[in-house]
C-alpha cells in the first residue's frame, strides 16, 4: 500500500434510492497526499460523494480508497485521527458564537479545554474574525459564518483536510483572504478541496481532478491536463473582424459570445500577427482550466445530470 | 479516557450549556411541559392523584429527554452537518451520544428539581423506594435515548423528525397511564396500554411508593419487561444506528 499517496481503485457508489444510477463510477486515481488536490465538476458530478467516502463519512458500494496506505473502511479509526472536514452544506449553529464553535470542535478532537480556547482565539484571529469571536453566529454575515467553520479545521491538528466548496458565498476579498490561508495551510497539510470556481482550482491546486457524471474524466496538474488537449493556446477575439484562415485549430464561440480559436503555439503567433495587422482586439494565452474543463466535459457528454 | 471526557463535554456544551446560556428562554419550555400534565391531573383528581402525577412527571421528563435527543441530533445532523464533521474526527459515537444525552438531562434539570421537591413533600419515599424510582427513571431514559439516537441516524428531514419525536412522546409518555393508575383505563384499552414500556415504568413507580397495590409476580413481570425493552433498544442502537452513512 503506497505511503504518501491518496489512492482510489474502482471506487463506486450507488445510493439506495438512486434507481441504480452511479454517483461514482469506478473511479481510479493516485495523487500525492500533500499540497492541494482540487476536485471540480458540475452539480451531481460526484465530488461530494467522493469527499464523503474519503473523509470516512460514507461507505462506498465497491472499490477501495486509501490515504497514506490507510484504508478508509478498515482503518477508519486511524484516518479519523488525521482528518478534518467541512461538509458542503455545513452551517454554524445559531445559538453559539464563533469561539464556542471552534472550541467545541477542538474538544471533540480531544484537545483540553484551556488549550482549545486558546487555539480557537488564535485560529479566528488568523482568519480575520478577532472582533467577532463572542458574537452569536446568527448575527454574523454568511461569509463570516463560513469563515468561522473554516477556522475549526484550521485550528485542529488534522493533517488531511477536506473542504467541500469552502468559498461558496464569500465575497471576492474574503475569498482571496481564504485562498491565502489555504495556501499557507497546504505547506504542512494535505488539502482536498471541491469547488465550482475553476479559477480557485487553477490558483490553488497542485493536482486537479475533473469529475463528470460520476466518472473521473481528467486528473493531473494544469500542464498535464493541458496535454490532454490537442491545442495548447487560446485566442479570444473581442472585436468584429474577419477571421484569418486557421490551418490546424478549432474555432468556437466562447460562452461570453466572443470568438475563440484553440490552436498550437506557432499558429497562435501567426494568427496574432495577422490580427494585429488588422487592428483587431484580442488576447492570447495558454488554454485555461476552463477551456480544459469544457472540452473534457463536452467530450463525455453535455448537460447536468442532476 | 481523558479524551473521551472532552468529547462528551463538547456534546454537552453544544447541546445544552451554550443554548441555555445564550437563549435562556428555552428553559421555560422544559419546565412547563412535564409540569403541565401534573397540574391538570392534580386539579381534576382534586389532589388525590398528586403522587401518581409527580411520578408521571418524572417518567415523562426522562422519556422526553430521549425523544428530544432524536429531534436535536437530527437537527444538528441534517441542518448543520455537525454529525459529518464529528464523524471525520477521533470522536466515538458513544462519546458523542453520551454527551448529547447528558445535555438533554441538563435541560430537564429545572423540571426535575421541581419534581424532586414535590416528591419530597407529597410522596416522601424512603431510601429503598428512592433507589427503585431512580432505577426506573434511568431505564426509561436509557431506552428512550437509544431509540432517539437510532431514529436520528436514519432521518434526513428535520420537520419529519420533530413530528415523529412528538408523536412518540405522546404515544409512549402521555397516553399510557404514567400520570394516573392503570385501573382508570377501561378494560379493553388497558391491553393496548401494556404495549408501552412507560406503562410498566408507571406501575413499578406507583407500586414502590404504595400508590397502587401489585402482586410480587406483577412487579417482577413489569421489571422484566422494562429491562428487556431497554436492553433491546440499546442493542438496536449499537447494531443498527448509522455513524457512517451507507
HADDOCK unambig.tbl for C-alpha pairs under 7 A between the chains (distance, minus, plus):
assign (segid A and resid 55 and name CA) (segid B and resid 88 and name CA) 5.79 0.50 0.50
assign (segid A and resid 56 and name CA) (segid B and resid 88 and name CA) 6.23 0.50 0.50
assign (segid A and resid 56 and name CA) (segid B and resid 244 and name CA) 6.93 0.50 0.50
assign (segid A and resid 57 and name CA) (segid B and resid 84 and name CA) 6.18 0.50 0.50
assign (segid A and resid 57 and name CA) (segid B and resid 87 and name CA) 6.23 0.50 0.50
assign (segid A and resid 57 and name CA) (segid B and resid 88 and name CA) 6.59 0.50 0.50
assign (segid A and resid 57 and name CA) (segid B and resid 244 and name CA) 4.82 0.50 0.50
assign (segid A and resid 57 and name CA) (segid B and resid 245 and name CA) 6.04 0.50 0.50
assign (segid A and resid 58 and name CA) (segid B and resid 244 and name CA) 5.36 0.50 0.50
assign (segid A and resid 58 and name CA) (segid B and resid 245 and name CA) 4.61 0.50 0.50
assign (segid A and resid 58 and name CA) (segid B and resid 246 and name CA) 5.71 0.50 0.50
assign (segid A and resid 59 and name CA) (segid B and resid 244 and name CA) 6.89 0.50 0.50
assign (segid A and resid 59 and name CA) (segid B and resid 245 and name CA) 6.30 0.50 0.50
assign (segid A and resid 59 and name CA) (segid B and resid 246 and name CA) 5.10 0.50 0.50
assign (segid A and resid 77 and name CA) (segid B and resid 90 and name CA) 6.94 0.50 0.50
assign (segid A and resid 80 and name CA) (segid B and resid 88 and name CA) 5.30 0.50 0.50
assign (segid A and resid 80 and name CA) (segid B and resid 89 and name CA) 4.70 0.50 0.50
assign (segid A and resid 80 and name CA) (segid B and resid 90 and name CA) 5.10 0.50 0.50
assign (segid A and resid 81 and name CA) (segid B and resid 89 and name CA) 5.87 0.50 0.50
assign (segid A and resid 81 and name CA) (segid B and resid 90 and name CA) 4.81 0.50 0.50
assign (segid A and resid 83 and name CA) (segid B and resid 88 and name CA) 6.10 0.50 0.50
assign (segid A and resid 83 and name CA) (segid B and resid 89 and name CA) 6.30 0.50 0.50
assign (segid A and resid 84 and name CA) (segid B and resid 88 and name CA) 5.67 0.50 0.50
assign (segid A and resid 84 and name CA) (segid B and resid 89 and name CA) 6.06 0.50 0.50
assign (segid A and resid 85 and name CA) (segid B and resid 85 and name CA) 5.64 0.50 0.50
assign (segid A and resid 85 and name CA) (segid B and resid 88 and name CA) 6.20 0.50 0.50
assign (segid A and resid 86 and name CA) (segid B and resid 85 and name CA) 6.29 0.50 0.50
assign (segid A and resid 87 and name CA) (segid B and resid 81 and name CA) 6.68 0.50 0.50
assign (segid A and resid 87 and name CA) (segid B and resid 85 and name CA) 6.91 0.50 0.50
assign (segid A and resid 89 and name CA) (segid B and resid 81 and name CA) 6.62 0.50 0.50
assign (segid A and resid 90 and name CA) (segid B and resid 80 and name CA) 4.94 0.50 0.50
assign (segid A and resid 90 and name CA) (segid B and resid 81 and name CA) 4.83 0.50 0.50
assign (segid A and resid 90 and name CA) (segid B and resid 82 and name CA) 6.99 0.50 0.50
assign (segid A and resid 91 and name CA) (segid B and resid 80 and name CA) 4.64 0.50 0.50
assign (segid A and resid 91 and name CA) (segid B and resid 81 and name CA) 6.99 0.50 0.50
assign (segid A and resid 92 and name CA) (segid B and resid 80 and name CA) 6.53 0.50 0.50
assign (segid A and resid 93 and name CA) (segid B and resid 80 and name CA) 6.72 0.50 0.50
assign (segid A and resid 95 and name CA) (segid B and resid 18 and name CA) 6.93 0.50 0.50
assign (segid A and resid 95 and name CA) (segid B and resid 19 and name CA) 5.59 0.50 0.50
assign (segid A and resid 95 and name CA) (segid B and resid 22 and name CA) 6.16 0.50 0.50
assign (segid A and resid 96 and name CA) (segid B and resid 18 and name CA) 6.20 0.50 0.50
assign (segid A and resid 104 and name CA) (segid B and resid 10 and name CA) 4.81 0.50 0.50
assign (segid A and resid 107 and name CA) (segid B and resid 6 and name CA) 5.23 0.50 0.50
assign (segid A and resid 107 and name CA) (segid B and resid 7 and name CA) 5.52 0.50 0.50
assign (segid A and resid 107 and name CA) (segid B and resid 10 and name CA) 5.46 0.50 0.50
assign (segid A and resid 108 and name CA) (segid B and resid 6 and name CA) 6.47 0.50 0.50
assign (segid A and resid 108 and name CA) (segid B and resid 7 and name CA) 4.26 0.50 0.50
assign (segid A and resid 108 and name CA) (segid B and resid 10 and name CA) 5.79 0.50 0.50
assign (segid A and resid 108 and name CA) (segid B and resid 91 and name CA) 5.69 0.50 0.50
assign (segid A and resid 109 and name CA) (segid B and resid 7 and name CA) 6.97 0.50 0.50
assign (segid A and resid 109 and name CA) (segid B and resid 89 and name CA) 6.07 0.50 0.50
assign (segid A and resid 109 and name CA) (segid B and resid 90 and name CA) 5.71 0.50 0.50
assign (segid A and resid 109 and name CA) (segid B and resid 91 and name CA) 6.32 0.50 0.50
assign (segid A and resid 110 and name CA) (segid B and resid 3 and name CA) 4.48 0.50 0.50
assign (segid A and resid 110 and name CA) (segid B and resid 6 and name CA) 5.78 0.50 0.50
assign (segid A and resid 110 and name CA) (segid B and resid 7 and name CA) 6.21 0.50 0.50
assign (segid A and resid 112 and name CA) (segid B and resid 6 and name CA) 6.83 0.50 0.50
